[in-house]
């Protein structure tokens, strides 16, 4: 299978076309329930995928070793290559609560293919029924790849349950579809800078 990387304009064009056709068909089957935003000035600027638009220059001095922004609010992981030729944005799961969310600057310190998952001590305290260890496989909460951050227990990783994507569903990590984390894994290196918003 050929792995194609699209640039931002191509992704937006493809995604926009898909959303238009999807919204046209679903609007016929659903009626609106709720309130419409009254103040357009308070809206967050978002692209057609509903992710907040971010610029790497607002968070990094350079793209040395590439850059990743994990955006908790829009539930997306953004990646820029060092040469700025590649920009990718992925939907993700985010921490369940603010208590589990750590914000600031970090970096990739370890790349793990087919990782083993060991629940943190606080996870085991909250849920003693968790297994002591989960080896690589379809039931592994880290999915097929893990990118460890310099903060202990924090990672960008794959996922065992795709229903978590786009939701507050993690204990602090950012979970991607496995095919997305595999793509990101191949592009980043140890030392890639990360900002968590």
N, C-alpha and C positions, 0 to 999 in steps of 0.2 A: 504494500500500500504506500502511495506517495504522500509524504507529509508536506503540505503547502502552508507557508506562512504568508498571511495577508497583511498588507499595510493598513493603517487606521482608516483611510478613505474607503478601501475595499470592504473592510468589515462593516463600516457604517452603512455603506450602500446596500450590502447584502442583508444586514440586519434590518435596516429600515424597510426594505421591500417585503421581507418576511413579516414584519410587525404590521404593516399596512394590510396585507391580505388576511392575517390572523385577526386583527381587530375588526375588520369589516364583517367577517363571518361570526365572530363571537358576539358582536353587538346586537345581532338579530336575535340571539338566543337568551340574552340577559337584559334585565332592566336595571337602571341605576338606583342604588340605595345609598344614601349618605349625603355629605355636604360637599359643595364645590368650594375650592379655595377662593376667598374673597380678595386677598391681598397678593397680587402677583409679584410684588417686590420682595416678599419674604421667601419666595420659592428658591430652592437650591438649583443652580444651573446643572442640567443633566443632558447626556446624549440620548440617542434613540433607544439605547439598551437600558435606560433608567439608571445607569451608573453616573455618579457625579463626575464632572470633568475635572481632571487634575493635571497640573503641569509639573514636570520633574524639577524645573528651575525654582519653584516655590519651596522646595524641600531639600534640595541637594546643591552643592557648589559645582559638582561635575558628575559625569556618568562613569567615573572610574570603576571598573569591574562591573558595570551595569547598575541598575537601581530598581528597587521594588517598593511600591506603596501598597500597604494593606489598609483599605478604607473600611472601617467598621460601620460607618453610617450608611454607605451605599452598598455594602456587602460585596466588595470587589477587590481583586488583587491586580495591580497595574505593574507591568514590567517594561523597562527600556533597556536596550542593549547599549554597550559602551560606545559604539559608533553611531548610535541613535537611528540606525537603519531599521530596527525592529521595535515596535511598540505593540504590546498585547494587553488585553484586559480580560479577566476571567471572573465569573460569578463565584461566590464562595460562601461557606458557612462562617459565622463569626461567634465570638464569645457570648454565652448565654446572658450574662449580666455585666454590669460595670465592674463589679468585684473581681471578675475573672479577666477583665481587659487590662492589658498593660500597653501604654502608649509611649512613643518616643523613638529614639534611634537605636538600631541594632544592626547585625549583619549575619549573613549565612556563615556558620562555622563548621557544618558537617552536612554532607549529602549522603543519604542512605537509600539504596535500592532494595526493594522488598524488605522493609523494616520490620523489626519485632517491636511490639507495643507492650510496655510495662506501665500500668496505671501509677499515677503519682501517689504519694502517701496521703495527700488530702482527698483524692478521689476514693481511695480505699477506705478512708475514714467515713466519708459520706455514704459510700455504698460497699459494705463489706462483702457482698456477693460477687464483686468483680473478680475475674480470674487474675492470678498473680502475673501471668504472662500470656500474650497472644502472638503466636508465630505467624510469619507471612502466610497470606491466603485471603479468601474472600470475606472472612469475618473479622479481619484486622482493621481496627478503627483508623489506622494511618494509611490505609490503601496500599498502593504500589510503590510510592516514593515518599520520602520525608526530607525536608530541608530544615535542619535544626538552626534556630536562632541563638545568639549569644546569651539570651536570657534562659535560664534553666527551665525546662519543661515546655517551652514555647516553640512552635513549629508551623511551617506551611507544609501541608501534606495532602495526600489523597484521602479517599473517604470510603467507608464500607456501606453507607446508606445514602443514596443520592437525594432522598427527600430532605436531607439536612441543608443542601445547597440553597443559598438565599435566605437562610433562617438563622436566628440566634440559637445555636445548637451545640456549641463547643465549650470546653473548659479553659479556653484561652487561645487555642490555635485557630488557624485559618485553613479550612478544608476545601479542596478543589475536586472537581470530577477527576477520576484517575487519568483519563487521557489528557486533561489539561496539566496536571502536575507532572506527568511524564514529559510533556513538551517543555514546561518551565525548567524541569530538572536538567534537561539537555542544554539549556541556554545559560543557566546561571553557573557561577563558580564559587568556591569558598572565598569569602571576602566581598561578595555582592552586598552592597549597602541596602538597608531596609528601614523604612519609616512606617510606623503604625499610627494611623490617625484615629 
